[in-house]
Amino acid sequence: MKVTVIGSGNLGKSIITGLASSDLFDPKNITVADKSEENLKIIQEQAGVTVTEDNVKAVKESKWVILCIQPRILNLVLNEIKDHLREDQVLISTVTGVTIEEINEVVPNNKVIRAMPNTAAVKQESMSFVCANDNEDEDVFFVEKMFGTIGKAIIIEERLMKAATVLGASGTAFFLRFLRAMTQGGVQMGFHPHEAQEIVGQVALGAAALIEDGTHTEVEVDNVTTPSGCTIEGLNELEHNGLSSSVIKGVMAAYAKISNIHD
Ligand SMILES: NC(=O)c1ccc[n+]([C@@H]2O[C@H](COP(=O)([O-])OP(=O)(O)OC[C@H]3O[C@@H](n4cnc5c(N)ncnc54)[C@H](OP(=O)(O)O)[C@@H]3O)[C@@H](O)[C@H]2O)c1
């Protein structure tokens, strides 16, 4: 099983590292192409994959071609590789906001599947979304399996891809900023910054584990909230300062932005 990844920047590196440590791909069967010599050197050392600066050579290697490049250079790369693709090859685009239809306008003879993972792919903890024109296609199930090796993956309708980008990809930054704020509180109470960050990270993992089986968040909040205790004092102060409202507004601002930038 061979896969080619074009683009080894922030997201590409995370996906490649995650896939290279999965059972599905041997690192030597992962070919990575990039224009950045520095990024190729890093990923070769980090993941033991094959690297090249030649996109055309890279796509000839594999059935699966994952595109991890910025939207502004997508057409440039598609035009570069399109005449070198066999019809059985599948393009997997992680490019934000570019539809399957738009990609097929440039590359009409290949199946296009969109995937929206996040940078936690490097720890095999990504939340990934997958969609195609036909979500019952066996290649879509394989791509779901592929991204399932680097975290959790679900198949969704393409109309939800923008919302998926905000919740699943931007969401990583939103949570990290919250963790940073918690850490600052921890330091103010007397912990060293590295201790506070470690504590806050573990507390976040624990909180996520508590709702993994579908338990409602508020059930677990109630379990921590002693009447008249310190937790409810803190929670109410957070809400008086607009925590929930601010988070919802942030999510919707990101959604408005992605909706305006792309199509
Ligand atoms: N970052 C995320 O969390 C995230 C999450 C979901 C989706 N996405 C999407 O994933 C895509 C990649 O994002 P990113 O953050 O990984 O971007 P990035 O860090 O800019 O990485 C893109 C890589 O592509 C290289 N590149 C530029 N021109 C190229 C060409 N002609 N052929 C081959 N490689 C080329 C870049 O090299 P240079 O640096 O030398 O230009 C860079 O190494 C974007 O479309 C983004 O919307 C990102």
The ligand as an SDF file (V2000), in Angstrom:
LIG
                    3D

 48 52  0  0  0  0  0  0  0  0999 V2000
   -2.7560   23.5860    9.6140 N   0  0  0  0  0  0  0  0  0  0  0  0
   -3.9030   22.9810    9.9110 C   0  0  0  0  0  0  0  0  0  0  0  0
   -4.2200   22.7200   11.0830 O   0  0  0  0  0  0  0  0  0  0  0  0
   -4.8690   22.5830    8.8210 C   0  0  0  0  0  0  0  0  0  0  0  0
   -5.9870   21.8320    9.1780 C   0  0  0  0  0  0  0  0  0  0  0  0
   -6.8570   21.4210    8.1830 C   0  0  0  0  0  0  0  0  0  0  0  0
   -6.6140   21.7560    6.8520 C   0  0  0  0  0  0  0  0  0  0  0  0
   -5.5320   22.5090    6.5390 N   0  0  0  0  0  0  0  0  0  0  0  0
   -5.2840   22.8050    5.1080 C   0  0  0  0  0  0  0  0  0  0  0  0
   -4.1610   22.0440    4.7340 O   0  0  0  0  0  0  0  0  0  0  0  0
   -3.4330   22.7260    3.7190 C   0  0  0  0  0  0  0  0  0  0  0  0
   -1.9770   22.8520    4.1580 C   0  0  0  0  0  0  0  0  0  0  0  0
   -1.9040   23.6500    5.3390 O   0  0  0  0  0  0  0  0  0  0  0  0
   -0.5490   23.8200    6.1250 P   0  0  0  0  0  0  0  0  0  0  0  0
   -0.8810   24.5840    7.3680 O   0  0  0  0  0  0  0  0  0  0  0  0
    0.1290   22.4930    6.2620 O   0  0  0  0  0  0  0  0  0  0  0  0
    0.2660   24.7610    5.0810 O   0  0  0  0  0  0  0  0  0  0  0  0
    1.8400   25.0460    5.0240 P   0  0  0  0  0  0  0  0  0  0  0  0
    2.4260   24.8860    6.3890 O   0  0  0  0  0  0  0  0  0  0  0  0
    2.0210   26.3170    4.2860 O   0  0  0  0  0  0  0  0  0  0  0  0
    2.4120   23.8300    4.1420 O   0  0  0  0  0  0  0  0  0  0  0  0
    2.3360   23.7790    2.7420 C   0  0  0  0  0  0  0  0  0  0  0  0
    3.6230   23.1510    2.2220 C   0  0  0  0  0  0  0  0  0  0  0  0
    3.5270   23.0780    0.7990 O   0  0  0  0  0  0  0  0  0  0  0  0
    4.7670   23.5240    0.2530 C   0  0  0  0  0  0  0  0  0  0  0  0
    4.6150   23.9730   -1.1230 N   0  0  0  0  0  0  0  0  0  0  0  0
    4.4890   25.2440   -1.6190 C   0  0  0  0  0  0  0  0  0  0  0  0
    4.4000   25.2280   -2.9540 N   0  0  0  0  0  0  0  0  0  0  0  0
    4.4610   23.9220   -3.3230 C   0  0  0  0  0  0  0  0  0  0  0  0
    4.4160   23.2570   -4.5840 C   0  0  0  0  0  0  0  0  0  0  0  0
    4.2630   23.9240   -5.7370 N   0  0  0  0  0  0  0  0  0  0  0  0
    4.5300   21.9060   -4.6090 N   0  0  0  0  0  0  0  0  0  0  0  0
    4.6770   21.2060   -3.4570 C   0  0  0  0  0  0  0  0  0  0  0  0
    4.7120   21.7710   -2.2260 N   0  0  0  0  0  0  0  0  0  0  0  0
    4.6050   23.1190   -2.1660 C   0  0  0  0  0  0  0  0  0  0  0  0
    5.1730   24.6310    1.1900 C   0  0  0  0  0  0  0  0  0  0  0  0
    6.5340   24.9760    1.0170 O   0  0  0  0  0  0  0  0  0  0  0  0
    6.9760   26.5060    1.3320 P   0  0  0  0  0  0  0  0  0  0  0  0
    6.8260   26.6620    2.8100 O   0  0  0  0  0  0  0  0  0  0  0  0
    8.3890   26.5570    0.8480 O   0  0  0  0  0  0  0  0  0  0  0  0
    6.0420   27.3860    0.5400 O   0  0  0  0  0  0  0  0  0  0  0  0
    4.8770   23.9940    2.5400 C   0  0  0  0  0  0  0  0  0  0  0  0
    5.9090   23.1500    2.9630 O   0  0  0  0  0  0  0  0  0  0  0  0
   -4.1020   24.0980    3.5430 C   0  0  0  0  0  0  0  0  0  0  0  0
   -4.9170   24.0650    2.4000 O   0  0  0  0  0  0  0  0  0  0  0  0
   -4.9310   24.2470    4.7850 C   0  0  0  0  0  0  0  0  0  0  0  0
   -6.0760   24.9960    4.5350 O   0  0  0  0  0  0  0  0  0  0  0  0
   -4.6370   22.9160    7.4810 C   0  0  0  0  0  0  0  0  0  0  0  0
  1  2  1  0
  2  3  2  0
  2  4  1  0
  4  5  1  0
  4 48  2  0
  5  6  2  0
  6  7  1  0
  7  8  2  0
  8  9  1  0
  8 48  1  0
  9 10  1  0
  9 46  1  0
 10 11  1  0
 11 12  1  0
 11 44  1  0
 12 13  1  0
 13 14  1  0
 14 15  2  0
 14 16  1  0
 14 17  1  0
 17 18  1  0
 18 19  2  0
 18 20  1  0
 18 21  1  0
 21 22  1  0
 22 23  1  0
 23 24  1  0
 23 42  1  0
 24 25  1  0
 25 26  1  0
 25 36  1  0
 26 27  1  0
 26 35  1  0
 27 28  2  0
 28 29  1  0
 29 30  1  0
 29 35  2  0
 30 31  1  0
 30 32  2  0
 32 33  1  0
 33 34  2  0
 34 35  1  0
 36 37  1  0
 36 42  1  0
 37 38  1  0
 38 39  2  0
 38 40  1  0
 38 41  1  0
 42 43  1  0
 44 45  1  0
 44 46  1  0
 46 47  1  0
M  CHG  2   8   1  16  -1
M  END
$$$$
